[in-house]
Amino acid sequence: MLNKKLLSIVLAAGLVSTLPAMASKTMESIKKKGEVSCGVNTALAGFGIAGSDGKWTGFDVDYCRAIAAAALGDANKVRYVPLNASQRFTALQSGEIDVLARNTTWTMSRDTQLGTTFGATNFFDGQGFLVPKSLKVKSAKQLKGATICVQSGTTTEKNLSDYFRMNKMTYKPVVAEDLKIVIANYNEGRCKVFTSDASQLAAIRANDTKQPDDHIILPEIISKEPLGPVTRQGDEAWSKLVTWVHFAMITAEELGVTSANVDQMRSDTNPEIQRLLGQGNNDFGKSIGNDAQWGYRVIKQVGNYGEVFERHVGKKTPLKLDRGQNALWTNGGLQYAPPIR
Ligand SMILES: N[C@@H](CCC(=O)N[C@@H](CS)C(=O)NCC(=O)O)C(=O)O
């Protein structure tokens, strides 16, 4: 048995280049259950919603599917647990879910005080305001004294209070825990303004208002909302797997590997593609408690990041979102993956 000092000397000398694969309790339990328990939105079209057939779809749902494809070999082996904002961290802390994939903002207190951990940002967002056109408001600066609908247990609530205080304006929050109630409050006029992350405003305008064209999102974006999956602290192998699933999807987009061409790409000689897909002697899965083909399965069964974005929230969907900050770094966006090597 090497003691710590000796181990560091050995590592520094480059005599031992890797440590043994990390064991993951979460992975063990998932294998036993045969499914990944994934915390998702209660009903937010484009991100996470169950259809009348009970089938879950959405951008975040595809993250759950990608994790299941990597961890269990089958994107369908997911148990979806719908959670509102206030319930989500307790569900993770208690072990009810293995991962939370539900527009959750990475903040310092959430990362360091809740026994939870963040690693990937799968959607760069920011908080905005949705208003009926009939209000004839063009800027958030005109919202003095407004009634504003907001969901509790969110960063949204806090940013709202900071923004109005900073701009020396008053407002009346109309708060509810359940998204359905927040939406009903807005649609039934109990508030004039709806505030949340801009992506969620686009989803709500498209799917939950009578006439989407009667509503506009104001130009001000008042916060940074880096949204990403959350895992429990203390199971690094699992947390790293969840993070690297996102990086694999970004890497695939960078390399032009899609769900449609991934089988051909397996014989491509580009070493980056070989590492992503676990070809040749490459096995980057082992160190995250997995096998060499984890990346291949993610792309084959779910797709690369761009495919998932366009499928659920892109220009051809009711949400009509631009890639914006979620474009690849090579296209002027913020989505960037560290190299697989
Ligand atoms: N990103 C923010 C807000 C996330 C959030 O919960 N947004 C609401 C927008 S209304 C939502 O998506 N609710 C969906 C639900 O409760 O199912 C956070 O992490 O606190």
The ligand as a MOL file (V3000), in Angstrom:
LIG
                    3D

  0  0  0     0  0            999 V3000
M  V30 BEGIN CTAB
M  V30 COUNTS 20 19 0 0 0
M  V30 BEGIN ATOM
M  V30 1 N -33.4560 28.8200 -12.9900 0
M  V30 2 C -34.2150 29.2190 -11.8560 0
M  V30 3 C -35.7180 29.0770 -12.0840 0
M  V30 4 C -36.1150 27.6940 -12.4710 0
M  V30 5 C -37.6340 27.4430 -12.3830 0
M  V30 6 O -38.0760 26.6580 -11.5240 0
M  V30 7 N -38.4090 28.1160 -13.2350 0
M  V30 8 C -39.8300 27.9230 -13.2740 0
M  V30 9 C -40.3430 28.9630 -14.2470 0
M  V30 10 S -41.9140 29.4450 -13.9770 0
M  V30 11 C -40.1520 26.5390 -13.7880 0
M  V30 12 O -39.5510 26.1020 -14.7360 0
M  V30 13 N -41.0970 25.8280 -13.1940 0
M  V30 14 C -41.4820 24.5500 -13.7080 0
M  V30 15 C -42.1520 23.6370 -12.7090 0
M  V30 16 O -42.3090 23.9760 -11.5360 0
M  V30 17 O -42.5080 22.5560 -13.1420 0
M  V30 18 C -33.7860 28.4510 -10.6250 0
M  V30 19 O -32.9840 27.5020 -10.7370 0
M  V30 20 O -34.2140 28.7900 -9.5140 0
M  V30 END ATOM
M  V30 BEGIN BOND
M  V30 1 1 1 2
M  V30 2 1 2 3
M  V30 3 1 2 18
M  V30 4 1 3 4
M  V30 5 1 4 5
M  V30 6 2 5 6
M  V30 7 1 5 7
M  V30 8 1 7 8
M  V30 9 1 8 9
M  V30 10 1 8 11
M  V30 11 1 9 10
M  V30 12 2 11 12
M  V30 13 1 11 13
M  V30 14 1 13 14
M  V30 15 1 14 15
M  V30 16 2 15 16
M  V30 17 1 15 17
M  V30 18 2 18 19
M  V30 19 1 18 20
M  V30 END BOND
M  V30 END CTAB
M  END
